[in-house]
Amino acid sequence: MRRFSAEYLEHTRQGMWADDRAALADLELASRRRVVDVGCGTGELTRVLAAEARPDATVIGVDADTDLLAVAREETGLPYVAGDATRLPLPDGAVDLAVCQALLINLPEPVAAVRELARVSADLVAAIEPDNGDVTVTSTVDAEERLEREAREAYLEGVGTDVALGDRVREAFAAAGVEDLRTRRYVHEKRTAAPYAEPALASAARKASGGGLADHREELVAATSVDAYDDLRRRWREMGREVVEAIGAGEYERVERVPFDVTVGRVETGD
């Protein structure tokens, strides 16, 4: 399973579900009594689930990375436990909703994780997975759109797991025996414009240093070569300096749209 830093998760999930939670309707959160968020990371989704579930509900987060769990515990009083997504530390039917967000795309065998979600749930299973092949970026810095697209295409080729899973989660659900499938699409929009908040300034600085691209060096080199990666990073840093200059002039705007497909199904009871 691929691992991420707390800073990376904060950057990619910042503002997600802040305003629009309509795509979570099929999770029937208002009636949930026991919920587990698998692969919870720093707990962003766990907190949303707890806010939307019934007041007396038990909502817990599970993740294999104890460093991320430490951050999650600092942010909230919710219970978090260490555990692997394919060997959850829960008995059969322990919850009435088992959910994950951006987990299956990072697993070599997503069906195995869905089977485990179905094992611990007595009712609903849900997966909120992005389609990274359908991400769009618009920017007032022309080079940013071009380089983002080039880097994304190489990343998709070199990553080694299906990070463009999207609504094909339905196939994994069906293979795991989860039925009554429903899917809704949620587009996570990240917009940058003046006046610039601290996260925007930090992101621009990372572009100028090549740091953001370096997070995915392994995947980019796998798809291309060391020389091609070095050339891309050089051009990326030049673009980053353009972004910093545009911010200084108050002229920079950027919009990134990441589509997520929310797939929900019911565990077969055998009746």
Steps between C-alpha positions, in 0.01 A plus 500: 500500500626849417557738792467877529605774738253698708599811303418331169157388622424845634588655164299258288190486721486857624142630487352168388138465616514849655195630314331223303428156647214403270708222341510327841119459504506127423711435811182575700719658768217641709392144588844344553581366848849350449736627229859419409716715271765268355828654385396812688841673482484821704125465552349755261217269392463351848406841634243551222345160572478579871336835427238348270423177690239482775611669825545172691694330217843344547739606225856366493792540260742225404834545325824303471714813539540586867656838419184606318286369785699714744405809295136387488487460878634853548223642283202331664386287791373223271641148549770386257663158485788354300412233248550375146217551250508132405514376863281735700511468881121465517266198526252402231206738473645741757371814322204599286717710265855430389641778281830600344622806312787496248609161633425247226697697240814441708460125541630234260192284571204728576250211495671351807439823692136518386446144623637604838273805511208269424609256771491759779178668382153369575342738250673759276840519334619822335807610308583858401764468230647760264539471125845654465485453125220756483663778707502844338713806579457852369750773582593853404857369467485317166791268575325368809213340309741340252744368760224376731358298212843361403579401859156345554522284189842370603382441856200297384731282293763448768304478824434124502144510641173611341486863613231575241261245651202736530165334440667168408493437873166340415690208346692442824176522700331244276799266523484525881129413506373849583168572331240775448770732368456877470754756381508880525776731375655773712744749350750635749588848378808675633508866400787747550451874453591828668511570788728199544478289814803335656440158335510666156829670580647176631386312189662760273825473694496122460451537126796737478718253691376196306388346827149408392629314196767325708224336705431284193855455370487120520184475289615760246839336450330160461291640215779694330867516607723680747604750233139564397402551862786743558396698192137507615604616846712778349204624298273453802719723715501768227122484496497525879700819488246641252224411746683676785544812285133497399396471864724792586320704236159381620428349158509125565191279480481121491215250511549126544205262473535142626200272440413246771247222453306403814398136465268346757372144523329264740656188644333178394318346797450155353128506579 
